Amino acid sequence: MKKQKKNGVKAHLLKSNSKWFVANNKVQKNKDITILLPVVKFWYSQCYFLETGCYTPAFGVAISFLKWNYYFTIQKGY
């Protein structure tokens, strides 16, 4: 990450070779909902909140079946 020296519009520029990391990898059990058909959802977002307070691209998958949900998210760091 390098700082921009112009009029301070952006504090930092992201490197083009930034690394991706696993932001979310969890299994969750539903208490009240039962999903009879398996549901698979793939998604992509340009503005996913990073823990450091900025927004970076991310993509993931969510799988739901019966009383179980699985979430897996990969996010670009800086």
SEFI-555050 format. One record per residue (C-alpha): chain; residue number from 1; x negated, y, z negated. Coordinates in nm, 2 decimals. Layout:
BEGIN
chain:A resi:NUM x:X y:Y z:Z $
...
***
This chain:
BEGIN
chain:A resi:1 x:0.00 y:0.00 z:0.00 $
chain:A resi:2 x:-0.14 y:0.34 z:0.09 $
chain:A resi:3 x:-0.01 y:0.68 z:-0.02 $
chain:A resi:4 x:0.12 y:0.92 z:0.24 $
chain:A resi:5 x:-0.05 y:1.26 z:0.22 $
chain:A resi:6 x:0.22 y:1.46 z:0.41 $
chain:A resi:7 x:0.49 y:1.66 z:0.24 $
chain:A resi:8 x:0.59 y:1.38 z:0.00 $
chain:A resi:9 x:0.89 y:1.25 z:0.19 $
chain:A resi:10 x:0.79 y:0.89 z:0.11 $
chain:A resi:11 x:0.57 y:0.80 z:-0.18 $
chain:A resi:12 x:0.42 y:0.48 z:-0.02 $
chain:A resi:13 x:0.40 y:0.31 z:0.31 $
chain:A resi:14 x:0.45 y:-0.07 z:0.32 $
chain:A resi:15 x:0.17 y:-0.28 z:0.48 $
chain:A resi:16 x:0.27 y:-0.48 z:0.79 $
chain:A resi:17 x:0.10 y:-0.79 z:0.65 $
chain:A resi:18 x:0.29 y:-0.79 z:0.31 $
chain:A resi:19 x:0.35 y:-1.13 z:0.16 $
chain:A resi:20 x:0.69 y:-1.30 z:0.11 $
chain:A resi:21 x:0.78 y:-1.47 z:-0.22 $
chain:A resi:22 x:1.07 y:-1.67 z:-0.37 $
chain:A resi:23 x:1.29 y:-1.42 z:-0.55 $
chain:A resi:24 x:1.57 y:-1.66 z:-0.64 $
chain:A resi:25 x:1.58 y:-2.04 z:-0.67 $
chain:A resi:26 x:1.86 y:-2.16 z:-0.90 $
chain:A resi:27 x:2.14 y:-2.41 z:-0.94 $
chain:A resi:28 x:2.46 y:-2.29 z:-1.11 $
chain:A resi:29 x:2.76 y:-2.49 z:-1.23 $
chain:A resi:30 x:3.11 y:-2.35 z:-1.18 $
chain:A resi:31 x:3.34 y:-2.39 z:-1.48 $
chain:A resi:32 x:3.68 y:-2.30 z:-1.32 $
chain:A resi:33 x:3.63 y:-2.34 z:-0.95 $
chain:A resi:34 x:3.61 y:-2.66 z:-0.75 $
chain:A resi:35 x:3.51 y:-2.63 z:-0.38 $
chain:A resi:36 x:3.63 y:-2.93 z:-0.18 $
chain:A resi:37 x:3.45 y:-2.85 z:0.14 $
chain:A resi:38 x:3.08 y:-2.79 z:0.15 $
chain:A resi:39 x:3.00 y:-2.43 z:0.22 $
chain:A resi:40 x:2.66 y:-2.32 z:0.35 $
chain:A resi:41 x:2.59 y:-1.95 z:0.39 $
chain:A resi:42 x:2.28 y:-1.80 z:0.55 $
chain:A resi:43 x:2.22 y:-1.43 z:0.50 $
chain:A resi:44 x:1.97 y:-1.15 z:0.58 $
chain:A resi:45 x:1.95 y:-0.80 z:0.42 $
chain:A resi:46 x:1.72 y:-0.51 z:0.51 $
chain:A resi:47 x:1.78 y:-0.34 z:0.17 $
chain:A resi:48 x:1.75 y:-0.60 z:-0.11 $
chain:A resi:49 x:1.65 y:-0.46 z:-0.45 $
chain:A resi:50 x:1.29 y:-0.55 z:-0.56 $
chain:A resi:51 x:1.21 y:-0.55 z:-0.93 $
chain:A resi:52 x:0.97 y:-0.26 z:-0.89 $
chain:A resi:53 x:1.25 y:-0.03 z:-0.80 $
chain:A resi:54 x:1.23 y:-0.02 z:-0.42 $
chain:A resi:55 x:1.43 y:-0.20 z:-0.15 $
chain:A resi:56 x:1.26 y:-0.46 z:0.09 $
chain:A resi:57 x:1.40 y:-0.71 z:0.34 $
chain:A resi:58 x:1.52 y:-1.05 z:0.22 $
chain:A resi:59 x:1.69 y:-1.36 z:0.35 $
chain:A resi:60 x:1.84 y:-1.66 z:0.18 $
chain:A resi:61 x:2.08 y:-1.95 z:0.17 $
chain:A resi:62 x:2.37 y:-2.04 z:-0.06 $
chain:A resi:63 x:2.51 y:-2.39 z:-0.07 $
chain:A resi:64 x:2.83 y:-2.46 z:-0.26 $
chain:A resi:65 x:3.01 y:-2.80 z:-0.31 $
chain:A resi:66 x:3.25 y:-2.92 z:-0.58 $
chain:A resi:67 x:3.14 y:-2.75 z:-0.90 $
chain:A resi:68 x:2.78 y:-2.67 z:-0.80 $
chain:A resi:69 x:2.61 y:-2.37 z:-0.63 $
chain:A resi:70 x:2.25 y:-2.35 z:-0.51 $
chain:A resi:71 x:2.09 y:-2.01 z:-0.43 $
chain:A resi:72 x:1.75 y:-1.97 z:-0.26 $
chain:A resi:73 x:1.62 y:-1.62 z:-0.17 $
chain:A resi:74 x:1.29 y:-1.52 z:-0.01 $
chain:A resi:75 x:1.20 y:-1.15 z:-0.03 $
chain:A resi:76 x:0.92 y:-0.94 z:0.12 $
chain:A resi:77 x:0.68 y:-0.79 z:-0.14 $
chain:A resi:78 x:0.44 y:-0.50 z:-0.09 $
***
